Amino acid sequence: MEYGICNLAVIPLRAEPSDRSEMVSQVLFGEAFEILEWKDKWVQVTTALDNYTGWIDRLQVVMLGHLAYKRLLQTPAPVTYRAITQAWKIIDNTVIYLPAGSSLAFLEGTTSYIGDQRYDIIGEIGETDSIANVARSFLNSPYLWGGRTHFGIDCSGFTQIVYKLQGIALKRDASMQAQEGTAVDSVLTAKLGDLAFFNNDEGRITHVGIILGAGKIIHASGKVKIDSIDTQGIYSDELKRYTHRLKIIRRYF
């Protein structure tokens, strides 16, 4: 088995081995993956964080040894907390702008080592904030299918990265996240940080958001925003109507 790691700010993970294929997720700096198949200029991978499978450009792959991969699984790397953290790539004296939630693999002091490359983190790495403040830091981030950063994010990417910044690993898609955690009886007993899930007409879970309390939810729909929530679902204060039908609420900590 072969393994790799991301040494760019963010790599698109595509459904098929084509530049025209939809982006189903993103791999952030320092996140590792298992290599399943090589096909022309593409590599099929499964991510270590959430076991999500997709294709990335082989030019964006940095190989990682088995022991190093195992070490990352056993001892997860520290993560970045700012919307942007600068990493100085020593070998060519360039700067990489890391999104929040990037993993500082094999960190020693303020230096992250990926393969034979050294990346010095500029400024303080920082510490996590409350889940409410972390979630609010994404306000007005545009909706982007498959996105996981402040510069474009989808609903489950939003919940996943906010939870990653709280030290909790979630699966990638809303339907997958809904199978984790423990059930909450009602939105009336929901607490700050609980996840609310919403279904379509076929009963399939298609949306997720983070409960803020006091009848409010923060979620990515068009952009990351705060709306009202009750026993029926999300009421858009902007559109003056219900936009998402509540299915279940789950708790993870």
ZITAUR-V888086 format. One record per backbone hydrogen bond with DSSP energy under -0.5 kcal/mol. NH is the residue of the N-H (numbers start at 1). CO is the residue of the C=O. Records with the same first field share a line. If there is no record, write none. Layout:
NH: CO ; CO
This chain:
2: 35
3: 64
4: 33
5: 62
6: 31
11: 27
13: 25
14: 12 ; 55
15: 22
18: 16
21: 18
24: 13 ; 22
25: 13
27: 11
28: 26
29: 9
30: 6
31: 28
33: 4
34: 46
35: 2
36: 34 ; 44
37: 44
39: 42
42: 39
43: 56
44: 37
45: 43 ; 54
46: 34
47: 52
48: 32
51: 47
54: 45
55: 14
56: 43
58: 41
60: 57
61: 58
62: 5
64: 3
69: 65
70: 66
71: 67
72: 68
73: 69
74: 70
75: 71
78: 104
80: 102
81: 125
85: 98
87: 96
88: 120
89: 87 ; 94
90: 88 ; 118
92: 89
93: 89
94: 89
96: 87
98: 85 ; 96
100: 83
101: 80
102: 99
103: 29
104: 78 ; 102
105: 103
107: 104
108: 111
110: 108
111: 108
112: 119
113: 105 ; 106
114: 112 ; 117
117: 114
119: 112
120: 88
121: 110 ; 119
122: 86
123: 121
134: 130
135: 131
136: 132
137: 133
138: 135
139: 136
140: 224
141: 138
143: 222
144: 153
147: 144
149: 152
152: 149
153: 142
154: 147
158: 154
159: 155
160: 156
161: 157
162: 158
163: 159
164: 160
165: 161
166: 163
167: 164
168: 163
170: 168
177: 173
178: 174
179: 176
180: 177
182: 251
184: 249
189: 186
190: 187
193: 211
194: 191
195: 250
196: 209
197: 248
198: 207
199: 245
200: 204
203: 200
206: 198
207: 198
209: 196
210: 218
211: 194 ; 209
212: 216
213: 216
216: 213
217: 227
218: 210
219: 225
220: 208
221: 219 ; 223
223: 221
224: 141
225: 219
227: 217
228: 235
229: 215
230: 233
234: 244
235: 228
236: 234 ; 241
237: 235
240: 236
241: 236
243: 234
244: 234
245: 199
246: 232 ; 244
247: 197
248: 197
250: 195
251: 182
